[in-house]
Amino acid sequence: MDKISSWHIGIAAEAYTAAIFARYGYDVSVQYGANQPEYDLIAVSGDKMLKISVKGSQDGGWGLTQNYKKGCNYHEAVDKWLSMHHKKTVFCLVQFQGTAPDEIPRIYLAAPGEIALLLKSSAGGRGETVLRENHAWGPCAVGKGTIDRIPKEWRVSAERLQYLFNTYGQ
C-alpha cells in the first residue's frame, strides 16, 4: 500500500494504542483537541495511571530528537529531548511499515529514559535522532557494521504493561 498522510498515521496510532490498552483491561481516556502537551492518552489500572505519548510511523523509525540537534551533538540532543519529558510518561511506538491496512501494526512501549539510552547507543555509539525499529548501518556509515533495533522486551504484552505501571504509574 502507498504511504498515507502523517495525520492519518497519527490518528490510527492513537486508536490502536487506546484499543490495545483497553484489550488488556485498562481504562483509557483520550485527550481532546490539537497540540496536547506531553501525552495523548491516559491509561488507568486501579489507583495507578500512565500518561502515554503516541508516536506512529510508516517508515521504520520515529524521529524524536532532530528538533534538539542544532548546535550540539547527538548525545546532547537526546539529553535535551529527555529533559522535556516527564519521567512518568510512557511512549507507545506504533509501526505500520510492512503491514496491510487490515493487519495490526507492531506496537512497542518504552519510558523516555529507555529511549534515550537506545538513541545514544545507536550508530555504533555516535547517537541518532531517529529511533529505528531495525536498521543495519551500511559500509560507509559512521555506525558501519552495527544494527540498531528495538528491544524485544518493549513489544506490547501483559508483562510489559504491568512492568510500566509498577515502575512509572502515578
N, C-alpha and C positions, 0 to 999 in steps of 0.2 A: 504494500500500500504506500502511496505517496505520503510525504510528510504533511501533517496538518498544522494549523496555526499554533503558536505557543499559548494563545489564550485557551484554545480547546484542550491542549495538553494539561494546562493548569487546572481547568475545571474537572477533567477526567481524573487527574491525580488526586485531587481533593475528594472526589466521590469514591474512588477506590479506597482511599485511606479511611474515610468515615465507615465504609462498608466493612473493611477488614477488622477494625476495632469493634464494631457492632457485632460482627460474626463471632468474635471471641468473647462476647458478653459484656463489653464495656459500654457505659453510657457515653454518648458523643454529642457535643454541642459545636455547631459551626458558626464562626463569626460572620456577621452580615456586613456587606459594604466593601468598597475598594480600599486598597492600601492599608490593611490592618497591620498594626505593629507586632513584630516578633513572632506571632503564631497565627495559624489558620483555624485550628480546631482545638477543642479541649476534650480529653477522654477522662472518665472518672471510674474508679473502682473503689467501692466502699467510701472511706474518708480520704483517699489519695486521688490526686489529679495530675495529669500531664498536659502541658502546653505543647502542641505539635505544629511544627513548621513543615509544610509540604512542598517538596520540590519534584516536579515532573521533568522527564527528559525523553527524547526520542532519538538521541544520537550517541548514547553510550556513556555520557558524562553529565555532570552537574557543575556549571560554572558558579563558583561560590565566592572566590576572593579576588577576582580580577579588578573590582572597583577599589580595592585597597592597595593595589600593586604600585601605583605611581610614586616614584621616589624612594622605593625600598625594595629589598629582595623578597623572594617567595616566602621565606620563614617569617619575616616581619609583616608581610601582608596577611598571612594566616593568623598571626598574633592580633593584628588589628581587627580582623573579622571575628575572632573568638571573643575579643573584649566587647563586641556589640551584641553578644547573645547571652541570655540568662543561662546559668548553669543547669537550671531545671527544665529548660526547653529541650525537646527531643525532635530530631529531624526524621521525617519519613521521606525516603528517596524512592520515587516510582519510575521504573524504566520501561518504556514502551518499545524500544528498539527491538526488531525481530519478532514482534508479536502481532498477530492478526487482530482486527477490530473485535472479534468475538472471543479473544483469549485474555486471560487475566495477566496484567503486567507483573514483572518482578518487583518486589517491594522489600526495602531494607529500612531498618530503624537504627539510629545512632545518636548519641549525645554530641554536642558541639566539641567537647574535648577529644572524643574518639575520632571525629572527623579531622580535627586539627592535627592530631598525630599522624594520621594516614596521609594528609596533604603534605606534611613536612617530609615524610619518608618517600614520597613519590619522586619519579625521575631519578632513581638511584640516590636519593637523599638531598638532591638540589631543592626539591619542593615544587609545587604546582599550584595553579589557580583553579584547575578543574579536577574534581573528584571523578575518577573514571571507574566504571564497573569492571572492565577487563581490558587492559591496554598493554601491548608489548612494545617497548621502545626500540626503534629501528637502529641500524648500524651507525647512522650519522647523528643521532640524538645524544643529548647530554646523559640521559639515563640508559644509553645503549645496553642491550642485553638484560634489562630488568623488566619485570612485569608488574604493573600496578593492578590490583583487583580488590574489590570489596570483600571483606572477610565473610566467610560462610556464616559465622555466628550472628551477623547483622540481618540475615534473612528473617522475615517476619515469622514468628512461631509463638506458641503459648509460653514457652520458656523465655524467649527474648522479651516478650511483653511483661511477664512477671518480673524479670530482672530490672527492666527500666522503671516499672512502677515502684519496686522496692528501693532502687537506688536514687531515682530522681523525682519520684512522686512527692507532691507537696501536701 
